[in-house]
Amino acid sequence: MPRFLITLPARGDGRHPLRRNRGDWQPGAHAVLPPVVSDVRRGAFGPFDHLAQVGRAAEIATFGGALAPFDAGGEESLVVAAGLLRQTRWLRVVAEFHPVIATPVYAAKISASLQRFSGDRLDWQVAVDLDRSVARSQGDFVTGANRYVRADEFLTVAKGVWHEEGYSFDGRFYHVLSGGFQPPLSGRPFPRIHLSGTSPEALALSARHADVHVFRPEDDLEAGIAALTRGRATAGLRVPVLARDDDEEAWEAARTLWIRSGGEPEAVPERGPLWTGFGSAGLVGSYETVAQAIRGYLARGVTTFFLEARPHIEETYRLGERLLPLLVKEDEHAR
């Protein structure tokens, strides 16, 4: 059964900063309140309230989960995940983070507590191969294939201390002597592991550790999925989506999105099966057009979909109410 998750914002609302300031990422832009609003004190609605609304919308709209993405300059994904796990009852939250964030033992301990507090609804997506400048800004100077060696050790150690009391490990990047968790931290399900990348090293890492390997639409899906047969990982897809009642309405909304994002009106990317105006390739069209494209990915072996759309609250409801019913039965929305 396919799983559908919504991608959370990492930097506020993502719309025009002078008119939309959800998440408080434009501190100099103040909304003009209507005359009926008598309480104008600041701080009544904090930056997390926006994220909580997106998470609640995903739960109400029957998405199976939400991705808190890694963003070097955005909100910290594990903090966002912890807040959403507290604010929701059923939603699974995937926290995407870079291994340099902490030792694997500490990352595992944080996650064990979150599993206890949330009823085992936390998953991981480990971002391994960052852009060089981004990696260095995070204090990470490991390069090339060594990134995957480190990620392998990171996941090995995290799983080891999670499942085995008295666990020891002596590797190139990490060392543990007689570690491991005791009750009540022990005994919880380990977070599902999501990985990405198209290099041989990335696919080999997923073969050893991943539950889901996440591709982008522009990747060579056939080759990637074929490589995953060596392990237990299934295929996922992270894809921007803009869907409306008919194709023309969707493409007009895409043009508006391009311009509001700072693009030149005369330089709007051309229409096509995959539209590049999102910053990466994505799907634009009527709900049925987009659903048909997703059915095509399902036929190719993709089983998990991370949908990206903005403005986040409104589009989460829109996709949950209009798109998902075309793809899964009402009682099977990837719970």
C-alpha positions, 0 to 999 in steps of 0.5 A, a space after each residue: 500500500 502506498 504511503 503519502 507524506 507532506 513536506 513541512 516548511 523549514 523557513 516559514 511560509 515560503 510565500 511573498 514576504 511582504 504579505 505572508 509572514 507565517 513562521 516569523 522568517 521575515 521579522 521586518 514584515 508586519 501584517 496589517 491587521 483589520 480594524 476588528 482586531 483589538 489585541 495587537 500584542 506581539 508573541 501571541 502566535 509564535 513561529 511553531 504555531 504555523 508548523 503545528 497547523 501544517 502538522 494538524 492539517 496533514 493529520 486531518 487530511 489523512 496523510 500518513 506522515 510529514 517530513 521535517 527537512 534538513 535545512 542548514 539555515 532553517 529550523 532544526 528538524 529534530 526539534 520540529 519533529 519533537 514538537 509535531 509528535 507532541 501536537 499530533 496523535 497519529 502522524 509519523 514524522 520523518 526528521 532529516 538530519 546530517 550525521 555531524 549533528 551529534 554522535 550516533 549514540 546521542 542521536 539514538 538516545 534522543 530518538 529513543 526518548 521521542 519514540 517513548 513519548 510519541 508511541 513510536 512515530 519517529 523516523 529518520 532521513 539521513 542527509 549524507 552528501 551535502 553541498 561542499 559549502 553547506 557541509 563546511 558551514 556545519 563544521 563537516 570537512 569529510 569529503 567523497 566516499 568517506 561521507 558514506 563510510 561515516 554514514 555507515 558507521 553512524 547507522 551501525 552504531 546507532 542501531 547497535 546501542 539501540 538493540 544491544 546492551 554492552 555494545 562496543 564498536 571500533 571504527 574509523 569515525 566512531 568508537 563505543 565501549 560497553 554502550 547500549 540502552 537499558 529500560 525504559 529506553 530500550 525495547 522500542 522500534 528503531 526509526 525507519 531509515 530513509 536515505 537518498 542519492 544516486 551514486 553507487 556508494 549511496 545505493 550500497 548504503 541503502 542496501 545495507 541500512 535503509 527502509 526507504 530510498 528517496 529519489 527525485 523525479 529527475 533521477 534515473 529511477 529504473 537504475 536506482 530501483 534495480 540497485 535496491 533489489 540487493 537490500 530491503 529498501 523500497 523506493 520513495 519519491 520527493 516531488 513538488 506538486 501543484 494540483 487544481 480542478 483543471 490543467 489550465 487553472 493549475 498552470 496559471 497557479 504555477 505561473 503565479 507561484 513562479 512570479 511571486 518567488 522572484 522569477 521573471 514573468 517572461 522566463 516562466 519554465 515551459 509546460 511539460 510532464 515535469 515542471 522545473 519552476 519549483 527549483 527541482 522537477 515537479 508535477 503540475 496539472 489537474 488532480 486527475 493529471 497529477 494522480 495519473 502521473 503518480 500512478 505511473 511512479 507506482 507502476 515503476 515501483 515507488 511506494 512512498 511519496 513525499 509531496 511538497 506544496 505551498 502555501 503549506 496549510 492550504 495545500 496540505 488540505 487541498 491535496 488531502 481532500 482532492 488528490 489522495 482519494 484518487 490514489 488510495 481508498 478512503 480508509 487506507 490513506 497510508 496510516 
